[in-house]
Amino acid sequence: MIGNVIIWTGLIAMVLGSTLGALENRFLVRLHKVSAADFVGFSLVLLGMSMNGFEIVKSLLSLIFLSVWSPLIAHTLAKTFVSRMRR
């Protein structure tokens, strides 16, 4: 029961954060809002799935993978954007 509530909270956070991020005018602020909302939402979904009986090891490995790659990809996009704006 509580796992389903956490899953739905994560899904709502992802949808709401991505929608609000898409409405932002500045690219870097939009990138930050979307990547933060996706990270928090997906983390909540994994937590809810592990509470509903999904394998905890797979959830933790997915969370570690997300924790490493999500900021790395956002940083790479931001750095590319800033370097192209300086030209």
C-alpha positions as CSV (number, residue, x, y, z in Angstrom):
1,M,0.0,0.0,0.0
2,I,2.6,2.6,1.0
3,G,4.8,1.4,-1.8
4,N,2.1,2.3,-4.3
5,V,1.7,5.8,-2.8
6,I,5.5,6.3,-3.1
7,I,5.4,5.2,-6.7
8,W,2.6,7.5,-7.6
9,T,4.3,10.4,-5.8
10,G,7.4,9.8,-7.9
11,L,5.5,9.6,-11.1
12,I,3.7,12.9,-10.3
13,A,7.0,14.5,-9.4
14,M,8.4,13.5,-12.8
15,V,5.5,14.7,-14.8
16,L,5.0,17.9,-12.9
17,G,8.7,18.8,-12.8
18,S,9.2,18.0,-16.5
19,T,6.1,20.1,-17.4
20,L,7.2,23.1,-15.3
21,G,10.7,22.7,-16.6
22,A,9.5,22.8,-20.2
23,L,7.7,26.1,-19.6
24,E,10.9,27.8,-18.5
25,N,12.5,30.2,-21.0
26,R,16.2,29.8,-20.1
27,F,17.9,26.6,-21.2
28,L,20.1,26.1,-18.1
29,V,17.2,26.6,-15.7
30,R,15.1,24.2,-17.7
31,L,17.8,21.6,-17.7
32,H,18.2,21.9,-14.0
33,K,14.5,21.6,-13.2
34,V,14.0,18.6,-15.6
35,S,17.0,16.7,-14.4
36,A,16.3,17.3,-10.7
37,A,12.6,16.3,-11.1
38,D,13.5,13.1,-13.0
39,F,16.1,12.1,-10.4
40,V,13.8,12.6,-7.5
41,G,10.9,11.0,-9.2
42,F,12.8,8.0,-10.4
43,S,14.3,7.5,-7.0
44,L,10.9,7.5,-5.4
45,V,9.6,5.0,-8.0
46,L,12.6,2.7,-7.2
47,L,12.0,3.0,-3.5
48,G,8.3,2.2,-3.9
49,M,9.1,-0.8,-6.1
50,S,11.5,-2.1,-3.5
51,M,8.8,-1.8,-0.9
52,N,6.4,-3.7,-3.1
53,G,8.7,-6.7,-3.3
54,F,11.0,-5.8,-6.3
55,E,14.5,-6.9,-5.8
56,I,16.4,-4.4,-3.6
57,V,19.7,-5.1,-5.2
58,K,18.4,-4.2,-8.6
59,S,16.8,-1.0,-7.2
60,L,20.1,0.0,-5.6
61,L,22.1,-0.7,-8.7
62,S,19.7,1.3,-10.8
63,L,19.8,4.2,-8.3
64,I,23.6,4.2,-8.3
65,F,23.6,4.2,-12.1
66,L,21.1,7.1,-12.1
67,S,23.1,9.0,-9.5
68,V,26.2,8.9,-11.6
69,W,24.9,9.4,-15.1
70,S,22.1,11.9,-14.6
71,P,24.3,14.7,-13.3
72,L,27.0,13.8,-15.8
73,I,24.7,14.1,-18.8
74,A,23.2,17.3,-17.5
75,H,26.6,18.8,-16.9
76,T,27.8,17.8,-20.4
77,L,24.7,19.4,-22.0
78,A,25.2,22.6,-20.0
79,K,28.9,22.8,-20.8
80,T,28.2,22.3,-24.5
81,F,25.5,25.0,-24.4
82,V,27.7,27.5,-22.6
83,S,30.7,26.8,-24.9
84,R,28.6,27.3,-28.0
85,M,27.0,30.5,-26.7
86,R,30.5,32.0,-26.3
87,R,31.4,31.6,-30.0
